[in-house]
Amino acid sequence: MTLQYGEIDGIMLLAEPLVNDGTDLRYAASLINFEMPDYNESTDSASLGGGGEDRGVTTTLTLAQIIQNQRRDGLTVTLLGAILVQPGLEGSTYFYTGAFVVSAGNLTFSLTEADNSTGLSAAGGVHDQPIGIIVAYSLSEP
């Protein structure tokens, strides 16, 4: 399969740890909006991080590193998972995501129909409305 990388439009920090539970581990979440290039459901898989673009700039950073750079507090980000909160739109077709898998600081997934399992191709990519996800992660001292 060919890996197609998402193009991050924006990251908004949503939830920050207010209390340390006595360990070095804290939890946070961010809203990430991204677009996708051409995608063929039978030959492609998708990744957010590890390639693609971060707000218009080509990158090879992992998604965890991109979030760390957005935070600018020196804490290490370890991805825990993600959930779709806004389907993408291209023309009149909505694009959803399959299950997210955390792999080496990135998220891998597939583009799907509303059932989150039936693959869906995006011949022209997904650009009219970005896909929105909430990413959960832990924070620790570097």
VENLINQUI-V183641 format. One record per residue. N is the residue number from 0. SS is DSSP state (@ for helix, = for strand, . for the rest). OMEGA is omega in radians with two decimals (* if undefined). NEAR is the number of other ideal C-beta (glycine too) atoms within 10 Angstrom. Layout:
((N & SS & OMEGA & NEAR) (N & SS & OMEGA & NEAR))
This chain:
((0 & . & 3.08 & 10) (1 & = & 3.13 & 9) (2 & = & 3.08 & 13) (3 & = & -3.06 & 21) (4 & = & 3.09 & 20) (5 & . & -3.13 & 30) (6 & = & -3.05 & 22) (7 & = & 3.08 & 24) (8 & = & -3.10 & 17) (9 & = & 3.09 & 14) (10 & = & 3.08 & 20) (11 & = & 3.08 & 12) (12 & = & -3.04 & 12) (13 & = & -3.05 & 13) (14 & = & -3.14 & 12) (15 & . & 3.12 & 13) (16 & . & 3.14 & 13) (17 & . & -3.11 & 6) (18 & . & 3.03 & 6) (19 & . & -3.07 & 9) (20 & . & 3.13 & 9) (21 & . & 3.07 & 6) (22 & . & 3.09 & 7) (23 & . & -3.04 & 12) (24 & . & 3.08 & 13) (25 & = & -3.09 & 17) (26 & = & -3.14 & 14) (27 & = & 3.12 & 19) (28 & = & 3.11 & 17) (29 & = & 2.99 & 23) (30 & = & 3.12 & 16) (31 & = & 3.05 & 27) (32 & = & -3.12 & 19) (33 & = & 3.06 & 25) (34 & = & 3.11 & 21) (35 & = & 3.03 & 24) (36 & . & 3.07 & 17) (37 & . & -3.06 & 13) (38 & = & 3.09 & 24) (39 & . & -3.03 & 15) (40 & . & -3.11 & 17) (41 & . & -3.10 & 7) (42 & . & -3.05 & 10) (43 & = & 2.88 & 19) (44 & = & -3.02 & 16) (45 & = & 3.10 & 26) (46 & = & 2.97 & 20) (47 & = & -3.04 & 27) (48 & . & -3.14 & 29) (49 & . & -3.12 & 21) (50 & . & 3.13 & 16) (51 & . & -3.09 & 25) (52 & = & 3.01 & 16) (53 & = & -3.12 & 21) (54 & . & 3.04 & 12) (55 & . & -3.13 & 8) (56 & = & 3.12 & 7) (57 & = & -3.10 & 10) (58 & . & 2.97 & 19) (59 & . & 3.12 & 10) (60 & . & 3.02 & 17) (61 & . & 3.08 & 21) (62 & @ & 3.10 & 30) (63 & @ & 3.12 & 20) (64 & @ & 3.12 & 18) (65 & @ & 3.10 & 24) (66 & @ & 3.10 & 24) (67 & @ & 3.13 & 20) (68 & @ & 3.10 & 13) (69 & @ & -3.09 & 18) (70 & @ & 3.12 & 17) (71 & . & 3.11 & 7) (72 & . & 3.09 & 8) (73 & . & 3.12 & 9) (74 & = & 3.12 & 19) (75 & = & 3.13 & 14) (76 & = & 3.03 & 23) (77 & = & -3.09 & 14) (78 & = & 3.10 & 22) (79 & = & -3.12 & 13) (80 & = & -3.12 & 14) (81 & = & 3.08 & 23) (82 & = & 3.11 & 12) (83 & = & 3.07 & 19) (84 & = & 3.10 & 12) (85 & = & 3.08 & 15) (86 & . & 3.05 & 20) (87 & = & -3.12 & 25) (88 & = & 3.00 & 15) (89 & = & -3.04 & 18) (90 & . & 3.12 & 10) (91 & . & -3.09 & 6) (92 & = & 3.06 & 16) (93 & = & 3.14 & 16) (94 & = & 3.13 & 24) (95 & = & 3.12 & 20) (96 & = & 2.97 & 21) (97 & . & 3.14 & 21) (98 & . & 3.07 & 14) (99 & . & 3.08 & 20) (100 & = & 3.08 & 14) (101 & = & -3.12 & 19) (102 & = & 3.06 & 13) (103 & . & 3.10 & 12) (104 & . & 3.13 & 19) (105 & = & 3.02 & 24) (106 & = & 3.01 & 25) (107 & = & -3.05 & 18) (108 & = & 3.03 & 21) (109 & . & 3.01 & 21) (110 & = & -3.04 & 24) (111 & = & 2.95 & 19) (112 & . & -3.06 & 16) (113 & . & 3.13 & 11) (114 & . & 3.13 & 9) (115 & . & 3.11 & 14) (116 & . & -3.14 & 11) (117 & . & -3.10 & 12) (118 & = & -3.11 & 14) (119 & . & 3.14 & 19) (120 & . & 3.09 & 15) (121 & = & -3.04 & 23) (122 & . & -3.14 & 9) (123 & . & -3.07 & 13) (124 & . & 3.11 & 16) (125 & = & -3.03 & 27) (126 & = & -3.05 & 16) (127 & = & 3.05 & 14) (128 & = & -3.10 & 15) (129 & = & 3.02 & 21) (130 & = & 3.13 & 26) (131 & = & 3.11 & 17) (132 & = & 2.96 & 22) (133 & = & -3.13 & 17) (134 & = & 3.07 & 25) (135 & = & -3.14 & 16) (136 & = & 3.04 & 24) (137 & = & 3.14 & 16) (138 & = & 3.08 & 20) (139 & = & 3.10 & 12) (140 & = & 3.14 & 9) (141 & . & * & 6))
